[in-house]
Amino acid sequence: MDRRYIVYPDGKDDEINIYGEGLQNGREVYVIGESKSQLGKKDVSKFQKLVRRVSDHLKSEVCPVIVTHSAHPSVEAYAGENMPELTVYRSYELKE
């Protein structure tokens, strides 16, 4: 995993907090992630747009991930409804 920028043909860019490349069932996939201490609905909406842009640019499947310390249950429900493919990890669940 790495942190990097995706630069688009028009010169605009997106900063990617969590970036990874891999293979899944023989197909190239990208892990695109965001880290927030406290996740909010606006963060989920913004991240959803970022994932769409990156996926369209890379022309590949993207596995979206958010790492957060805290998220209200209503925010988790919102994320699940709007991005069912999203995996949310609690920072304190991650092992070294």
MIBATOR-648689 format. One record per atom (N, C-alpha, C): residue number from 1; x, y, z; atom name. Coordinates in nm, 2 decimals. Each point is the difference from the previous one (the first is absolute). Layout:
N
+-----+--------+--------+--------+------+
!  nr !     xx !     yy !     zz ! atom !
+-----+--------+--------+--------+------+
! NUM !      X !      Y !      Z !   CA !
...
+-----+--------+--------+--------+------+
This chain:
96
+-----+--------+--------+--------+------+
!  nr !     xx !     yy !     zz ! atom !
+-----+--------+--------+--------+------+
!   1 !   0.08 !  -0.12 !   0.00 !    N !
!   1 !  -0.08 !   0.12 !   0.00 !   CA !
!   1 !   0.09 !   0.12 !   0.00 !    C !
!   2 !  -0.05 !   0.11 !  -0.06 !    N !
!   2 !   0.07 !   0.12 !  -0.02 !   CA !
!   2 !  -0.09 !   0.12 !   0.00 !    C !
!   3 !   0.06 !   0.11 !   0.00 !    N !
!   3 !  -0.08 !   0.13 !  -0.01 !   CA !
!   3 !   0.05 !   0.06 !  -0.13 !    C !
!   4 !  -0.09 !   0.05 !  -0.08 !    N !
!   4 !   0.04 !   0.06 !  -0.13 !   CA !
!   4 !  -0.11 !   0.09 !  -0.06 !    C !
!   5 !   0.04 !   0.06 !  -0.11 !    N !
!   5 !  -0.09 !   0.09 !  -0.07 !   CA !
!   5 !  -0.03 !  -0.07 !  -0.13 !    C !
!   6 !  -0.13 !   0.01 !  -0.04 !    N !
!   6 !  -0.04 !  -0.04 !  -0.14 !   CA !
!   6 !  -0.01 !   0.12 !  -0.08 !    C !
!   7 !   0.07 !   0.01 !  -0.11 !    N !
!   7 !   0.00 !   0.12 !  -0.08 !   CA !
!   7 !  -0.08 !  -0.03 !  -0.13 !    C !
!   8 !  -0.10 !   0.08 !  -0.03 !    N !
!   8 !  -0.09 !  -0.03 !  -0.11 !   CA !
!   8 !   0.05 !   0.07 !  -0.13 !    C !
!   9 !  -0.04 !  -0.04 !  -0.11 !    N !
!   9 !   0.05 !   0.06 !  -0.13 !   CA !
!   9 !  -0.03 !   0.15 !   0.00 !    C !
!  10 !  -0.10 !   0.06 !   0.06 !    N !
!  10 !  -0.02 !   0.14 !   0.00 !   CA !
!  10 !   0.08 !   0.08 !   0.10 !    C !
!  11 !   0.09 !  -0.07 !   0.07 !    N !
!  11 !   0.10 !   0.06 !   0.09 !   CA !
!  11 !  -0.05 !   0.01 !   0.15 !    C !
!  12 !  -0.13 !  -0.03 !   0.02 !    N !
!  12 !  -0.06 !  -0.01 !   0.13 !   CA !
!  12 !   0.05 !  -0.12 !   0.07 !    C !
!  13 !   0.00 !  -0.01 !   0.14 !    N !
!  13 !   0.04 !  -0.12 !   0.07 !   CA !
!  13 !  -0.08 !  -0.02 !   0.12 !    C !
!  14 !   0.01 !  -0.12 !   0.05 !    N !
!  14 !  -0.06 !  -0.04 !   0.13 !   CA !
!  14 !   0.11 !  -0.06 !   0.09 !    C !
!  15 !   0.00 !   0.04 !   0.12 !    N !
!  15 !   0.09 !  -0.06 !   0.10 !   CA !
!  15 !  -0.06 !  -0.13 !   0.05 !    C !
!  16 !   0.07 !  -0.11 !   0.00 !    N !
!  16 !  -0.05 !  -0.13 !   0.05 !   CA !
!  16 !   0.07 !  -0.03 !   0.12 !    C !
!  17 !  -0.07 !  -0.01 !   0.12 !    N !
!  17 !   0.06 !  -0.03 !   0.13 !   CA !
!  17 !   0.05 !  -0.14 !   0.00 !    C !
!  18 !  -0.08 !  -0.10 !  -0.05 !    N !
!  18 !   0.04 !  -0.14 !   0.00 !   CA !
!  18 !  -0.01 !  -0.05 !  -0.14 !    C !
!  19 !   0.11 !  -0.04 !  -0.06 !    N !
!  19 !   0.00 !  -0.05 !  -0.14 !   CA !
!  19 !   0.07 !  -0.13 !   0.00 !    C !
!  20 !  -0.06 !  -0.10 !  -0.07 !    N !
!  20 !   0.07 !  -0.13 !  -0.02 !   CA !
!  20 !  -0.04 !  -0.06 !  -0.13 !    C !
!  21 !   0.08 !  -0.09 !  -0.05 !    N !
!  21 !  -0.03 !  -0.07 !  -0.13 !   CA !
!  21 !   0.01 !  -0.15 !   0.03 !    C !
!  22 !  -0.08 !  -0.08 !  -0.07 !    N !
!  22 !   0.01 !  -0.14 !   0.02 !   CA !
!  22 !  -0.08 !  -0.07 !  -0.10 !    C !
!  23 !  -0.01 !  -0.13 !   0.01 !    N !
!  23 !  -0.07 !  -0.09 !  -0.08 !   CA !
!  23 !  -0.11 !  -0.07 !   0.08 !    C !
!  24 !  -0.12 !  -0.01 !  -0.06 !    N !
!  24 !  -0.11 !  -0.07 !   0.06 !   CA !
!  24 !  -0.06 !  -0.09 !  -0.11 !    C !
!  25 !   0.01 !  -0.13 !   0.01 !    N !
!  25 !  -0.05 !  -0.09 !  -0.10 !   CA !
!  25 !   0.07 !   0.03 !  -0.13 !    C !
!  26 !   0.13 !   0.03 !   0.00 !    N !
!  26 !   0.07 !   0.02 !  -0.13 !   CA !
!  26 !  -0.02 !   0.14 !  -0.06 !    C !
!  27 !  -0.09 !   0.09 !   0.06 !    N !
!  27 !  -0.02 !   0.13 !  -0.05 !   CA !
!  27 !   0.06 !   0.10 !   0.09 !    C !
!  28 !   0.05 !   0.11 !  -0.07 !    N !
!  28 !   0.07 !   0.11 !   0.08 !   CA !
!  28 !  -0.11 !   0.08 !   0.07 !    C !
!  29 !   0.02 !   0.02 !   0.13 !    N !
!  29 !  -0.09 !   0.09 !   0.08 !   CA !
!  29 !   0.09 !   0.10 !   0.08 !    C !
!  30 !  -0.07 !   0.10 !   0.04 !    N !
!  30 !   0.07 !   0.11 !   0.07 !   CA !
!  30 !  -0.08 !   0.02 !   0.13 !    C !
!  31 !   0.08 !   0.02 !   0.11 !    N !
!  31 !  -0.06 !   0.03 !   0.13 !   CA !
!  31 !   0.02 !   0.15 !   0.01 !    C !
!  32 !  -0.12 !   0.07 !   0.02 !    N !
!  32 !   0.00 !   0.15 !   0.01 !   CA !
!  32 !  -0.06 !   0.02 !   0.14 !    C !
!  33 !   0.07 !   0.07 !   0.08 !    N !
!  33 !  -0.05 !   0.02 !   0.14 !   CA !
!  33 !   0.02 !   0.14 !   0.05 !    C !
!  34 !  -0.08 !   0.03 !   0.10 !    N !
!  34 !   0.00 !   0.13 !   0.07 !   CA !
!  34 !   0.01 !  -0.03 !   0.15 !    C !
!  35 !   0.07 !   0.09 !   0.07 !    N !
!  35 !   0.00 !  -0.01 !   0.15 !   CA !
!  35 !  -0.05 !   0.13 !   0.06 !    C !
!  36 !  -0.09 !  -0.02 !   0.10 !    N !
!  36 !  -0.07 !   0.11 !   0.07 !   CA !
!  36 !  -0.01 !  -0.04 !   0.15 !    C !
!  37 !   0.03 !   0.09 !   0.08 !    N !
!  37 !  -0.01 !  -0.03 !   0.15 !   CA !
!  37 !  -0.15 !  -0.02 !   0.04 !    C !
!  38 !  -0.08 !   0.09 !  -0.06 !    N !
!  38 !  -0.15 !  -0.02 !   0.03 !   CA !
!  38 !  -0.07 !   0.01 !  -0.14 !    C !
!  39 !  -0.06 !  -0.11 !  -0.04 !    N !
!  39 !  -0.06 !   0.00 !  -0.14 !   CA !
!  39 !  -0.14 !   0.06 !   0.01 !    C !
!  40 !  -0.02 !   0.08 !  -0.10 !    N !
!  40 !  -0.14 !   0.07 !  -0.02 !   CA !
!  40 !  -0.06 !  -0.03 !  -0.13 !    C !
!  41 !  -0.13 !   0.03 !  -0.02 !    N !
!  41 !  -0.07 !  -0.03 !  -0.12 !   CA !
!  41 !   0.07 !   0.08 !  -0.12 !    C !
!  42 !   0.04 !   0.12 !   0.03 !    N !
!  42 !   0.07 !   0.08 !  -0.11 !   CA !
!  42 !   0.13 !  -0.07 !  -0.04 !    C !
!  43 !   0.07 !  -0.06 !   0.09 !    N !
!  43 !   0.12 !  -0.07 !  -0.04 !   CA !
!  43 !  -0.03 !  -0.12 !  -0.09 !    C !
!  44 !  -0.11 !  -0.07 !   0.04 !    N !
!  44 !  -0.04 !  -0.12 !  -0.09 !   CA !
!  44 !  -0.04 !   0.05 !  -0.14 !    C !
!  45 !  -0.08 !   0.10 !  -0.01 !    N !
!  45 !  -0.04 !   0.05 !  -0.13 !   CA !
!  45 !   0.12 !   0.05 !  -0.08 !    C !
!  46 !   0.09 !   0.07 !   0.06 !    N !
!  46 !   0.12 !   0.05 !  -0.07 !   CA !
!  46 !   0.09 !  -0.12 !  -0.04 !    C !
!  47 !   0.01 !  -0.10 !   0.08 !    N !
!  47 !   0.08 !  -0.11 !  -0.03 !   CA !
!  47 !  -0.06 !  -0.08 !  -0.11 !    C !
!  48 !  -0.13 !  -0.01 !   0.00 !    N !
!  48 !  -0.07 !  -0.07 !  -0.11 !   CA !
!  48 !   0.03 !   0.06 !  -0.14 !    C !
!  49 !   0.00 !   0.13 !  -0.01 !    N !
!  49 !   0.03 !   0.07 !  -0.12 !   CA !
!  49 !   0.15 !  -0.02 !  -0.04 !    C !
!  50 !   0.09 !   0.00 !   0.10 !    N !
!  50 !   0.14 !  -0.03 !  -0.03 !   CA !
!  50 !   0.02 !  -0.14 !  -0.05 !    C !
!  51 !  -0.07 !  -0.10 !   0.05 !    N !
!  51 !   0.01 !  -0.13 !  -0.04 !   CA !
!  51 !  -0.04 !  -0.02 !  -0.15 !    C !
!  52 !  -0.11 !   0.07 !  -0.03 !    N !
!  52 !  -0.05 !   0.00 !  -0.14 !   CA !
!  52 !   0.10 !   0.06 !  -0.10 !    C !
!  53 !   0.06 !   0.11 !   0.04 !    N !
!  53 !   0.10 !   0.07 !  -0.09 !   CA !
!  53 !   0.12 !  -0.09 !  -0.02 !    C !
!  54 !   0.05 !  -0.06 !   0.11 !    N !
!  54 !   0.12 !  -0.08 !  -0.01 !   CA !
!  54 !  -0.03 !  -0.13 !  -0.08 !    C !
!  55 !  -0.12 !  -0.06 !   0.02 !    N !
!  55 !  -0.04 !  -0.12 !  -0.07 !   CA !
!  55 !  -0.01 !   0.03 !  -0.15 !    C !
!  56 !  -0.06 !   0.11 !  -0.03 !    N !
!  56 !  -0.02 !   0.03 !  -0.14 !   CA !
!  56 !   0.14 !   0.03 !  -0.07 !    C !
!  57 !   0.09 !   0.06 !   0.08 !    N !
!  57 !   0.13 !   0.04 !  -0.05 !   CA !
!  57 !   0.09 !  -0.13 !  -0.02 !    C !
!  58 !  -0.01 !  -0.09 !   0.10 !    N !
!  58 !   0.09 !  -0.12 !  -0.01 !   CA !
!  58 !  -0.06 !  -0.11 !  -0.09 !    C !
!  59 !  -0.13 !   0.02 !  -0.02 !    N !
!  59 !  -0.07 !  -0.10 !  -0.08 !   CA !
!  59 !   0.01 !  -0.14 !   0.06 !    C !
!  60 !  -0.02 !  -0.01 !   0.13 !    N !
!  60 !   0.02 !  -0.12 !   0.07 !   CA !
!  60 !  -0.09 !   0.00 !   0.12 !    C !
!  61 !  -0.01 !  -0.12 !   0.06 !    N !
!  61 !  -0.08 !  -0.01 !   0.12 !   CA !
!  61 !   0.08 !   0.06 !   0.12 !    C !
!  62 !  -0.08 !   0.07 !   0.08 !    N !
!  62 !   0.06 !   0.07 !   0.12 !   CA !
!  62 !  -0.07 !  -0.06 !   0.12 !    C !
!  63 !   0.08 !  -0.04 !   0.10 !    N !
!  63 !  -0.05 !  -0.04 !   0.13 !   CA !
!  63 !   0.01 !   0.11 !   0.10 !    C !
!  64 !  -0.11 !   0.07 !   0.03 !    N !
!  64 !   0.01 !   0.12 !   0.09 !   CA !
!  64 !   0.01 !  -0.04 !   0.15 !    C !
!  65 !   0.08 !   0.07 !   0.07 !    N !
!  65 !   0.02 !  -0.03 !   0.14 !   CA !
!  65 !   0.01 !   0.14 !   0.08 !    C !
!  66 !  -0.06 !   0.00 !   0.11 !    N !
!  66 !   0.01 !   0.12 !   0.09 !   CA !
!  66 !   0.05 !  -0.06 !   0.14 !    C !
!  67 !   0.10 !   0.07 !   0.05 !    N !
!  67 !   0.05 !  -0.02 !   0.14 !   CA !
!  67 !  -0.04 !   0.11 !   0.08 !    C !
!  68 !  -0.07 !  -0.02 !   0.11 !    N !
!  68 !  -0.05 !   0.10 !   0.09 !   CA !
!  68 !   0.01 !  -0.05 !   0.15 !    C !
!  69 !   0.00 !   0.10 !   0.09 !    N !
!  69 !   0.00 !  -0.04 !   0.14 !   CA !
!  69 !  -0.14 !   0.00 !   0.05 !    C !
!  70 !  -0.09 !   0.09 !  -0.06 !    N !
!  70 !  -0.13 !   0.01 !   0.05 !   CA !
!  70 !  -0.10 !   0.03 !  -0.11 !    C !
!  71 !  -0.12 !  -0.07 !   0.00 !    N !
!  71 !  -0.10 !   0.03 !  -0.09 !   CA !
!  71 !  -0.14 !  -0.02 !   0.07 !    C !
!  72 !  -0.08 !   0.09 !  -0.01 !    N !
!  72 !  -0.14 !  -0.01 !   0.06 !   CA !
!  72 !  -0.07 !  -0.11 !  -0.08 !    C !
!  73 !  -0.09 !  -0.08 !   0.07 !    N !
!  73 !  -0.07 !  -0.10 !  -0.07 !   CA !
!  73 !  -0.08 !   0.05 !  -0.12 !    C !
!  74 !  -0.05 !   0.12 !   0.00 !    N !
!  74 !  -0.07 !   0.06 !  -0.11 !   CA !
!  74 !   0.09 !   0.02 !  -0.12 !    C !
!  75 !   0.13 !   0.03 !   0.03 !    N !
!  75 !   0.09 !   0.02 !  -0.11 !   CA !
!  75 !   0.04 !  -0.14 !  -0.06 !    C !
!  76 !   0.01 !  -0.10 !   0.08 !    N !
!  76 !   0.03 !  -0.13 !  -0.05 !   CA !
!  76 !  -0.11 !  -0.05 !  -0.09 !    C !
!  77 !  -0.13 !   0.03 !   0.05 !    N !
!  77 !  -0.11 !  -0.04 !  -0.08 !   CA !
!  77 !   0.00 !   0.07 !  -0.14 !    C !
!  78 !   0.03 !   0.13 !   0.01 !    N !
!  78 !   0.00 !   0.08 !  -0.13 !   CA !
!  78 !   0.11 !  -0.06 !  -0.09 !    C !
!  79 !   0.12 !  -0.03 !   0.05 !    N !
!  79 !   0.10 !  -0.06 !  -0.08 !   CA !
!  79 !  -0.04 !  -0.13 !  -0.06 !    C !
!  80 !  -0.06 !  -0.08 !   0.08 !    N !
!  80 !  -0.05 !  -0.13 !  -0.05 !   CA !
!  80 !  -0.10 !   0.01 !  -0.11 !    C !
!  81 !  -0.09 !   0.10 !   0.01 !    N !
!  81 !  -0.10 !   0.02 !  -0.10 !   CA !
!  81 !   0.05 !   0.06 !  -0.13 !    C !
!  82 !   0.10 !   0.09 !   0.01 !    N !
!  82 !   0.05 !   0.07 !  -0.11 !   CA !
!  82 !   0.12 !  -0.06 !  -0.06 !    C !
!  83 !   0.08 !  -0.08 !   0.07 !    N !
!  83 !   0.12 !  -0.07 !  -0.05 !   CA !
!  83 !   0.01 !  -0.14 !   0.06 !    C !
!  84 !  -0.09 !  -0.09 !  -0.05 !    N !
!  84 !   0.00 !  -0.13 !   0.06 !   CA !
!  84 !   0.13 !  -0.08 !  -0.02 !    C !
!  85 !   0.08 !   0.04 !  -0.09 !    N !
!  85 !   0.13 !  -0.06 !  -0.03 !   CA !
!  85 !   0.11 !   0.05 !   0.10 !    C !
!  86 !  -0.03 !   0.11 !   0.08 !    N !
!  86 !   0.10 !   0.06 !   0.09 !   CA !
!  86 !   0.02 !  -0.09 !   0.12 !    C !
!  87 !   0.13 !  -0.01 !   0.03 !    N !
!  87 !   0.04 !  -0.07 !   0.13 !   CA !
!  87 !   0.05 !   0.11 !   0.09 !    C !
!  88 !  -0.06 !   0.00 !   0.13 !    N !
!  88 !   0.04 !   0.10 !   0.10 !   CA !
!  88 !   0.08 !  -0.07 !   0.11 !    C !
!  89 !   0.12 !   0.05 !   0.03 !    N !
!  89 !   0.08 !  -0.06 !   0.11 !   CA !
!  89 !   0.01 !   0.10 !   0.11 !    C !
!  90 !   0.00 !  -0.04 !   0.12 !    N !
!  90 !   0.03 !   0.08 !   0.12 !   CA !
!  90 !   0.15 !   0.00 !   0.01 !    C !
!  91 !   0.05 !   0.12 !   0.03 !    N !
!  91 !   0.15 !   0.01 !   0.01 !   CA !
!  91 !   0.05 !  -0.09 !   0.11 !    C !
!  92 !  -0.07 !  -0.02 !   0.11 !    N !
!  92 !   0.04 !  -0.08 !   0.11 !   CA !
!  92 !  -0.01 !  -0.15 !  -0.03 !    C !
!  93 !  -0.06 !  -0.04 !  -0.11 !    N !
!  93 !  -0.01 !  -0.14 !  -0.04 !   CA !
!  93 !   0.12 !  -0.04 !  -0.08 !    C !
!  94 !   0.07 !   0.09 !  -0.05 !    N !
!  94 !   0.12 !  -0.03 !  -0.08 !   CA !
!  94 !   0.12 !  -0.05 !   0.08 !    C !
!  95 !   0.06 !  -0.10 !  -0.05 !    N !
!  95 !   0.11 !  -0.06 !   0.07 !   CA !
!  95 !   0.13 !   0.05 !  -0.06 !    C !
!  96 !   0.11 !   0.01 !   0.07 !    N !
!  96 !   0.13 !   0.04 !  -0.05 !   CA !
!  96 !   0.05 !  -0.10 !  -0.09 !    C !
+-----+--------+--------+--------+------+
